């Protein structure tokens, strides 16, 4: 697919404006295919935010939350491998993972799964994270009794499900030099280095908000950011829920800084901030293909997104998957979320269904033929998007 052929080369200073006009009025050149992935008999889809493409370019890996929004106490396999027709090839991971949140397939075909442990015991708010006032040194890890017995880890599996590596301390480590507490996602660089984004809450002085780099053996090489601090919003490493990441063809590192509704673009060799973009909206899931097309899933605008004071935010931006260019930043298409969000005090009914939580794709992946896959938490589904004839 050559979406870039649609783009005109232009400078983009407007993309650095946090209050820019919403990129809503865009064509949708895709049709939605539902129910294509076939679960084993008797098993239903739970929430999922994790989808990736196998090294073969067409089969799909998903980390699904065991028929609900977490796998705590479940005997089901959360890691699922489907062929392009939706037939289940294999599954594994039962009893290991609490909240599968991210998944990544490296060039060797190994499958990495991120367990954020962020959908149980209070969910996303970052409770149990680092203590202290904003800007203060992080406190020691919270009492283990207040945390899950496992979780907050990253697992590297062979394609057959053999555990090859574990990163992070079971139950979480929220100290400044430890890791992880509510990791979100990861990617590997060409040299094998492992890049991780951490922090699923927005509690000032408490929720982790950082990027970590490891070598291929799991040795920590560096970290940028610390805890969420709203006074540091304009600093290069002032993150707020860094939720996803991707490399473009030039090797630039794109980080979806979801809580601040922006993409931050870095030179990974020195972590120099190169640019900041807002036109792809509030990004939960991010994918950049070999042609530098960006696919950005916004699952929170109009709905659960909030300002620092707790009031609703981004009510004028549409949820959905925005598609554009990593080269010039222009957004050219939008696959909109068709579900209505419940207004304050409104209840969902059969006659007027609506969602009270996140909606649309939170995880995004694109196969070698340009077919898009969206992993949905709110609708508990894995949707497929194909180009219209």
matplotlib code that plots the C-alpha trace (Angstrom):
import matplotlib.pyplot as plt

x = [0.0, 1.4, -0.5, 2.5, 1.8, -1.3, 0.8, 2.2, 5.5, 5.0, 6.5, 4.4, 4.9, 1.2, 1.7, 3.6, 0.6, -1.3, -4.4, -4.5, -7.8, -8.9, -8.0, -11.5, -12.8, -10.8, -11.8, -12.1, -10.9, -11.3, -14.1, -14.4, -14.4, -15.7, -15.7, -13.0, -10.7, -12.2, -11.8, -11.8, -15.4, -16.8, -14.3, -15.2, -13.1, -12.0, -10.4, -7.3, -4.9, -2.1, -1.7, 1.3, 2.2, 4.4, 7.7, 5.8, 4.1, 0.5, -0.3, -1.4, -0.4, -2.7, -2.5, -6.0, -7.3, -8.9, -12.5, -12.6, -10.2, -7.5, -6.2, -6.0, -7.0, -7.6, -6.4, -6.8, -3.8, -3.6, -1.1, -2.9, -1.5, -4.0, -3.4, -4.6, -7.9, -8.6, -7.8, -6.0, -2.6, -1.3, -1.7, 0.3, 1.0, -1.6, -1.1, 1.9, 0.3, -2.1, -2.8, -1.4, -1.0, 1.5, 2.9, 5.8, 7.3, 11.0, 12.9, 13.8, 10.1, 10.3, 7.2, 7.5, 4.5, 4.1, 2.2, 1.2, -0.8, -2.8, -6.3, -6.7, -6.7, -7.8, -6.9, -5.0, -4.6, -1.0, -1.8, 1.0, 3.5, 6.2, 5.4, 6.5, 5.5, 6.0, 9.6, 10.8, 13.1, 11.0, 10.2, 11.0, 8.8, 5.4, 4.7, 4.5, 1.3, -0.5, 0.6, -0.2, 2.0, 3.2, 2.9, 4.7, 7.1, 8.0, 8.4, 10.3, 9.0, 10.0, 7.3, 6.5, 6.0, 9.3, 10.2, 13.6, 13.9, 12.1, 12.6, 11.4, 10.7, 7.6, 5.1, 6.7, 9.6, 8.9, 12.2, 14.2, 16.7, 14.3, 11.8, 9.0, 5.7, 2.9, 5.0, 3.0, 4.9, 8.3, 10.2, 13.6, 16.1, 18.2, 21.1, 18.8, 18.5, 15.1, 13.1, 10.3, 7.7, 6.4, 3.6, -0.1, -1.4, -1.4, -1.0, 1.5, 4.6, 3.5, 2.9, 6.0, 6.5, 9.7, 11.4, 14.0, 16.7, 18.3, 20.8, 19.8, 20.8, 18.5, 21.1, 19.8, 21.6, 19.6, 16.3, 14.6, 11.9, 10.9, 7.4, 4.6, 5.1, 2.8, 5.2, 7.6, 5.2, 7.5, 10.7, 11.9, 11.4, 8.3, 6.1, 2.5, 1.5, 4.0, 1.9, 3.4, 6.5, 7.8, 10.8, 10.6, 12.8, 15.4, 15.7, 13.9, 12.1, 8.4, 6.9, 3.1, 2.9, -0.8, -1.6, -0.4, -2.0, 1.2, 3.9, 7.5, 10.2, 13.7, 17.1, 17.7, 21.5, 21.4, 17.7, 17.6, 14.1, 13.6, 9.9, 6.6, 3.3, -0.3, -2.2, -2.5, -4.5, -4.4, -2.5, -2.9, -1.6, 1.1, 2.5, 4.9, 5.3, 8.3, 6.9, 6.8, 3.0, 1.8, -1.2, -2.3, -5.1, -7.0, -9.2, -9.8, -10.8, -14.4, -14.6, -12.2, -9.6, -9.3, -7.6, -5.2, -8.1, -10.3, -12.6, -13.4, -11.0, -10.7, -14.5, -14.0, -11.6, -13.0, -11.7, -10.4, -7.3, -5.6, -3.3, -0.6, 3.1, 6.1, 8.0, 6.0, 3.4, 0.3, -2.8, -4.7, -7.3, -9.4, -11.2, -13.7, -15.0, -18.7, -19.7, -21.3, -19.8, -22.2, -22.7, -22.3, -25.1, -26.2, -26.7, -26.1, -29.3, -30.2, -32.0, -29.2, -25.9, -23.0, -19.7, -18.6, -14.9, -12.2, -13.5, -12.0, -8.6, -6.0, -3.5, -2.8, -0.8, -0.5, 0.4, 2.6, -0.4, -1.6, -4.4, -4.9, -5.8, -7.3, -7.3, -10.1, -10.5, -14.0, -15.6, -13.6, -12.8, -10.0, -11.2, -9.7, -9.7, -9.3, -9.1, -12.4, -12.6]
y = [0.0, 3.4, 5.9, 8.2, 8.8, 10.7, 13.1, 16.5, 17.5, 20.4, 21.9, 21.3, 23.9, 23.6, 20.0, 21.3, 23.1, 21.4, 23.3, 22.6, 21.9, 18.3, 16.1, 14.6, 15.4, 12.7, 9.9, 6.3, 4.1, 0.9, -1.6, -3.3, -7.1, -8.4, -11.9, -13.2, -14.6, -17.9, -18.6, -22.3, -23.6, -22.2, -19.4, -15.7, -12.7, -10.6, -7.2, -6.9, -4.0, -6.2, -7.2, -7.9, -9.4, -12.5, -12.5, -14.2, -10.9, -12.1, -14.2, -12.4, -12.6, -11.4, -11.2, -11.4, -11.0, -14.4, -13.5, -10.5, -7.6, -9.6, -13.1, -13.3, -16.8, -18.0, -21.2, -19.9, -19.1, -15.4, -15.5, -16.5, -17.0, -16.9, -17.4, -14.8, -16.5, -16.4, -20.0, -20.5, -22.0, -22.1, -20.6, -20.4, -18.4, -19.7, -18.7, -16.4, -13.1, -10.9, -8.1, -8.6, -5.1, -5.1, -7.7, -7.5, -9.9, -9.3, -10.0, -13.5, -14.3, -14.3, -13.1, -10.4, -9.9, -7.0, -7.6, -4.2, -5.7, -2.5, -3.8, -5.4, -4.0, -0.5, -0.5, 2.2, 4.9, 4.2, 3.5, 1.7, 3.5, 5.8, 8.0, 11.6, 15.0, 15.9, 16.4, 14.7, 11.6, 8.4, 6.5, 2.9, 0.2, -0.1, -2.9, -6.2, -7.2, -4.3, -5.5, -8.6, -11.6, -11.3, -9.0, -5.8, -7.9, -8.5, -12.0, -13.1, -16.3, -18.4, -18.9, -22.2, -20.6, -21.4, -18.7, -17.2, -14.1, -12.2, -8.5, -6.9, -7.9, -10.0, -7.9, -4.7, -2.5, 1.2, 2.4, 4.9, 2.2, -0.7, -1.9, -2.1, -0.7, -0.8, -1.2, -0.5, -1.7, -2.4, -2.6, -3.8, -1.9, -3.4, -4.0, -6.0, -3.2, -3.3, -0.1, 0.0, 2.6, 2.5, 4.2, 3.7, 6.3, 10.1, 10.6, 13.4, 12.3, 8.7, 7.2, 6.2, 8.0, 7.0, 5.3, 2.6, 1.0, -2.4, -4.3, -7.6, -9.5, -7.4, -5.1, -1.6, 1.0, 4.1, 5.7, 9.0, 10.5, 9.6, 10.0, 12.0, 15.7, 18.2, 21.0, 19.3, 19.1, 21.1, 19.2, 16.6, 13.7, 15.1, 12.1, 11.3, 7.7, 6.9, 4.2, 2.9, 3.3, 2.6, 3.2, 4.8, 3.9, 6.5, 4.9, 7.7, 6.7, 7.7, 7.7, 8.0, 10.2, 9.5, 11.6, 14.7, 13.8, 13.9, 12.0, 12.8, 12.0, 11.3, 10.4, 7.2, 7.5, 10.4, 10.8, 14.3, 15.5, 16.1, 17.1, 16.9, 16.2, 16.5, 15.8, 12.0, 12.7, 10.8, 7.7, 4.3, 2.1, 2.9, 1.2, 2.5, 0.4, 0.0, 2.9, 5.2, 5.2, 5.8, 4.1, 5.6, 4.3, 6.8, 4.9, 7.7, 11.0, 12.0, 9.5, 8.8, 11.5, 14.0, 17.3, 17.5, 18.9, 15.9, 17.6, 15.9, 16.8, 16.3, 16.2, 17.6, 14.9, 11.7, 8.3, 5.9, 5.0, 7.9, 7.1, 9.4, 9.9, 9.7, 11.7, 14.9, 14.3, 14.8, 12.8, 11.4, 9.0, 8.1, 4.9, 6.3, 4.6, 3.9, 3.4, 6.2, 7.1, 7.3, 10.9, 11.7, 9.8, 7.9, 4.2, 1.8, 0.1, -2.4, 0.3, 2.9, 1.1, 3.2, 2.7, 4.1, 3.3, 3.2, 2.5, 1.6, 0.1, 0.5, -1.8, -1.5, -3.7, -3.8, -6.8, -6.9, -6.4, -3.3, -5.0, -3.3, -5.0, -3.2, -4.7, -3.3, -3.1, -1.7, -3.8, -6.9, -7.6, -7.9, -6.1, -6.3, -3.4, -4.0, -1.4, -0.9, -1.9]
z = [0.0, -1.0, 1.1, 0.8, -2.8, -1.7, 0.3, -0.7, 0.7, 3.1, 6.2, 9.3, 12.1, 12.9, 14.1, 17.1, 18.4, 21.3, 20.6, 16.9, 15.0, 15.3, 12.3, 12.0, 8.5, 6.7, 4.3, 5.5, 2.6, 4.7, 5.4, 8.7, 9.1, 12.5, 13.8, 11.5, 14.2, 15.5, 19.2, 20.4, 21.1, 24.3, 24.6, 24.0, 23.4, 26.4, 26.2, 24.2, 23.5, 22.1, 18.5, 16.3, 13.0, 12.7, 10.8, 7.9, 7.3, 7.4, 10.5, 13.7, 17.3, 20.0, 23.8, 25.1, 28.6, 29.2, 28.4, 30.7, 31.4, 33.2, 33.4, 37.2, 38.3, 34.8, 33.2, 29.7, 27.4, 26.8, 23.9, 20.7, 17.1, 14.2, 10.5, 8.1, 7.8, 11.5, 12.4, 15.7, 15.1, 18.7, 22.2, 25.4, 28.5, 30.9, 34.5, 33.8, 32.9, 34.8, 32.3, 28.8, 27.5, 24.7, 22.3, 19.8, 17.3, 16.8, 13.4, 14.6, 15.2, 19.0, 20.8, 23.5, 25.9, 28.3, 31.5, 32.9, 35.8, 35.4, 34.9, 38.3, 41.9, 40.9, 37.3, 35.5, 38.1, 39.1, 42.7, 44.4, 42.2, 43.4, 46.3, 47.1, 45.8, 42.2, 41.4, 44.6, 44.5, 44.1, 47.3, 47.8, 46.3, 48.0, 50.4, 48.4, 50.2, 48.4, 45.0, 42.9, 43.6, 39.9, 37.0, 35.9, 33.8, 30.2, 28.7, 25.6, 24.2, 21.2, 18.6, 20.2, 23.6, 25.3, 27.8, 26.7, 28.9, 31.7, 32.3, 35.5, 39.1, 39.8, 41.5, 40.3, 41.3, 41.5, 42.7, 40.6, 39.6, 39.5, 36.9, 36.1, 37.4, 34.8, 31.7, 28.5, 25.4, 23.9, 20.6, 19.6, 17.5, 14.7, 17.0, 19.4, 22.0, 23.9, 24.3, 26.8, 27.7, 31.3, 33.2, 32.8, 35.3, 35.7, 39.4, 39.9, 41.7, 41.8, 38.4, 36.4, 33.2, 31.5, 28.6, 29.3, 27.1, 27.6, 25.6, 24.0, 27.2, 29.4, 30.8, 31.5, 29.4, 30.2, 31.1, 30.4, 32.4, 36.0, 37.4, 36.0, 36.8, 35.1, 35.7, 33.3, 30.3, 28.1, 28.9, 26.4, 28.9, 30.6, 29.7, 30.8, 30.1, 27.3, 25.8, 22.6, 20.4, 16.9, 14.7, 11.2, 8.2, 9.3, 12.7, 14.6, 17.7, 17.9, 21.4, 21.8, 24.9, 25.4, 28.4, 26.6, 23.3, 21.3, 19.5, 20.5, 18.0, 19.2, 17.8, 19.8, 19.6, 22.1, 22.9, 21.5, 20.9, 17.2, 17.0, 18.7, 16.8, 17.9, 14.7, 15.3, 18.5, 21.8, 20.8, 22.5, 19.7, 17.2, 14.1, 11.4, 8.2, 5.9, 3.7, 6.7, 6.9, 10.5, 12.0, 15.3, 17.4, 19.5, 22.0, 24.6, 23.0, 23.5, 26.3, 29.2, 28.4, 31.2, 31.9, 34.9, 37.0, 36.1, 33.7, 30.4, 27.6, 23.8, 23.4, 19.9, 18.6, 17.2, 18.3, 15.7, 13.7, 12.0, 9.1, 7.8, 7.1, 9.3, 6.7, 6.7, 9.4, 7.3, 8.3, 5.3, 6.6, 9.6, 10.5, 12.9, 16.0, 15.3, 19.0, 20.9, 24.3, 27.2, 28.4, 32.1, 33.9, 30.8, 31.0, 28.0, 26.9, 24.2, 22.3, 22.7, 23.3, 24.4, 26.2, 29.5, 29.0, 26.3, 22.8, 19.5, 18.8, 21.6, 19.8, 16.1, 13.7, 9.9, 7.8, 4.7, 2.4, 4.3, 6.2, 9.5, 12.8, 15.8, 19.3, 21.4, 25.1, 25.3, 22.7, 23.5, 19.9, 17.3, 14.1, 10.7, 8.2, 4.5, 1.7, 0.0, -3.7]

ax = plt.figure().add_subplot(projection="3d")
ax.plot(x, y, z, "-o")
ax.set_aspect("equal")
plt.show()
